[in-house]
Amino acid sequence: MPHIERPTVEFRIPYKPLSRLIISTFMLLLLGHPLGAQELTGVWLSPDWFFPGDRRYSEAEVRRTARDVMEKLASQRVDTVFLETFLRGYGICPSIDRDDRAKTASVVPYSAGRQGHPVYPHLQWNYAVQFDTVLDPLQIFIEEGQIQGIEVHAWVHMFYWRMDNNDIMLSWHNGPSLWGHLMEDYLRKQAERLALVQDASVRPGYEQVAMESLGSDLPVELLLEAADLFSQGCDTNQLEALLDEYDVKSDGHPMGALISHLISSGGQRPDFVLMASDEEPFPAPRSSQLRSVYVDPENPEVRKHLEEAVVNIARTHPGLGGIHLDHIRYPVDGQGLTPDTGVIDGKYRYFNASDPAEMREYQTLTRTLERRQQALTSLVSDIAAQLPRRMALSAAVLPLYYRDRDNGKFRTSGYDYSAQAWLDWPVDFVVPMMYEYHPYLIRTLIEDYQTLANAANPEDPIEVYPGISRLSYTRNGSVKADGWVFFDLTLARDVKNPRQEAEDLDFGGE
């Protein structure tokens, strides 16, 4: 488990509710930290740390917690909070209809595939409207931050959906999701095709459709029942139980098992998620147990849903300081790359320049990565163009993209596959996630990246702040920068068991 340095003083904390204990633990990491003049001193905060989803919370409880958090952070001179606001296809705040001329605001009820985005069930109540503003959890944190002089940015996860690991997913992450709606549509369409096959013998003219469609060994009922599950939420424990009823073994990875079984029966691949092979759509790369599922940045429906959700968050929360994009990339393990690129996972791939077949693969891969880069850049640009004036746009990015890539060496890795060319994005600052890196490497990379950013846009360069997980680096001066953002790896979990492996960054570099 990553080591987080803590003060050596012993603290005795009396019994408190769980959220209070978590807040106190987090704040102990900041005590005694003598901050100098910084351009940005930030922390990433997740509501999961304060509001476990085993019960519902009221507006009063959320406000008390927000006030407590902001007061303690302000006492440590933290000036920026990145509050996890949208993830896994749902948010801590609803879609809002705000009419600035009429000075009115109202919640847009979520309707799958038609309007709005779903909200964490345990952070949903009958939100009050005050001064044409909906008092949802994000707005409450914004207001409590303003009182303490802390600017709140909405931390939004873009393309990462979830893990296909039933044994480690937290139960309250199985609620309704934008991506569950797309999965439901996919399964229903495949069920229709399967029904045509089974009915072809009594429907003249459909024989060719039957030959090109699903085989008859997959029951229509299974797909329809699975679609019903995704229409209600994304409870993959229920999906695994359903698969067991139909003798489809999933070994704790039901989404991949369902899609793989469907494809082996003649079904189509889903076009809204990024897959590896048909046999193992969501593999666990490089000795990791975590099987990540990403939605496709090039899929029009995915892009539409994300753009609408993020822009709505930005436009309907007065006082919001910015939008902070996370998982604004492709997965590093090669998911979504076709076999003709020569890539089968996220490890280094060396292409032999004297081998024509490998050079064809390399050229195909190069074109694919250029298309990926453009897909990400265009979405960031579309979001930036719709943000309110003076609202900051930033991104958490992989730490070695501009150092550990191919760069014409015929050697590719997960950094290439991520296509995270952030120097081309219209963002105000980026935060490379350097966490457990040695201070010397952090300093070197920040200097190099800031030099690149200055050269890319001398008049208005992107600022580069390190994402760190050890406050000792700033206390002892081993990391000197114009700012930094702290991420507590001991709390940052969206799974039950402590994560042993690092964030998916093990490509053979430092």
Stockholm file with secondary structure:
# STOCKHOLM 1.0

chainA/1-510         MPHIERPTVEFRIPYKPLSRLIISTFMLLLLGHPLGAQELTGVWLSPDWFFPGDRRYSEAEVRRTARDVMEKLASQRVDTVFLETFLRGYGICPSIDRDDRAKTASVVPYSAGRQGHPVYPHLQWNYAVQFDTVLDPLQIFIEEGQIQGIEVHAWVHMFYWRMDNNDIMLSWHNGPSLWGHLMEDYLRKQAERLALVQDASVRPGYEQVAMESLGSDLPVELLLEAADLFSQGCDTNQLEALLDEYDVKSDGHPMGALISHLISSGGQRPDFVLMASDEEPFPAPRSSQLRSVYVDPENPEVRKHLEEAVVNIARTHPGLGGIHLDHIRYPVDGQGLTPDTGVIDGKYRYFNASDPAEMREYQTLTRTLERRQQALTSLVSDIAAQLPRRMALSAAVLPLYYRDRDNGKFRTSGYDYSAQAWLDWPVDFVVPMMYEYHPYLIRTLIEDYQTLANAANPEDPIEVYPGISRLSYTRNGSVKADGWVFFDLTLARDVKNPRQEAEDLDFGGE
#=GR chainA/1-510 SS CCCCCCCSSCCCCCCCCHHHHHHHHHHHTTTTCCCCCCSEEEEEECGGGTSCTTSCCCHHHHHHHHHHHHHHHHHTTCCEEEEEEEETTEESSCCEEEETTTTEEEECCCBTTTBCCCBCGGGCCCCCEETTEECCHHHHHHHHHHHTTCEEEEEEECSEEEESCTTTBCGGGCSCCHHHHHHHHHHHHHHHHHHHHHHGGGSTTCHHHHHHSCCTTSCHHHHHHHHHHHHHCCCHHHHHHHHHHTTCCCTTCHHHHHHHHHHHTTCCCCSSEECSCSSCSSCCCTTCCCCEEEECTTCHHHHHHHHHHHHHHHHTSTTCCEEEEESCSCCTTCTTCCGGGTCCSSSCEECCTTCHHHHHHHHHHHHHHHHHHHHHHHHHHHHHHHSCTTCEEEEEECTTTTTSSCTTSSEECHHHHHTCCGGGSCCSEEEEEEETSCHHHHHHHHHHHHHHHHHHCTTSCCEECCEESCTHHHHTTSSCCSEEEECCTTTCCSBSSCCCSCSSCCSSCC
#=GC SS_cons         CCCCCCCSSCCCCCCCCHHHHHHHHHHHTTTTCCCCCCSEEEEEECGGGTSCTTSCCCHHHHHHHHHHHHHHHHHTTCCEEEEEEEETTEESSCCEEEETTTTEEEECCCBTTTBCCCBCGGGCCCCCEETTEECCHHHHHHHHHHHTTCEEEEEEECSEEEESCTTTBCGGGCSCCHHHHHHHHHHHHHHHHHHHHHHGGGSTTCHHHHHHSCCTTSCHHHHHHHHHHHHHCCCHHHHHHHHHHTTCCCTTCHHHHHHHHHHHTTCCCCSSEECSCSSCSSCCCTTCCCCEEEECTTCHHHHHHHHHHHHHHHHTSTTCCEEEEESCSCCTTCTTCCGGGTCCSSSCEECCTTCHHHHHHHHHHHHHHHHHHHHHHHHHHHHHHHSCTTCEEEEEECTTTTTSSCTTSSEECHHHHHTCCGGGSCCSEEEEEEETSCHHHHHHHHHHHHHHHHHHCTTSCCEECCEESCTHHHHTTSSCCSEEEECCTTTCCSBSSCCCSCSSCCSSCC
//
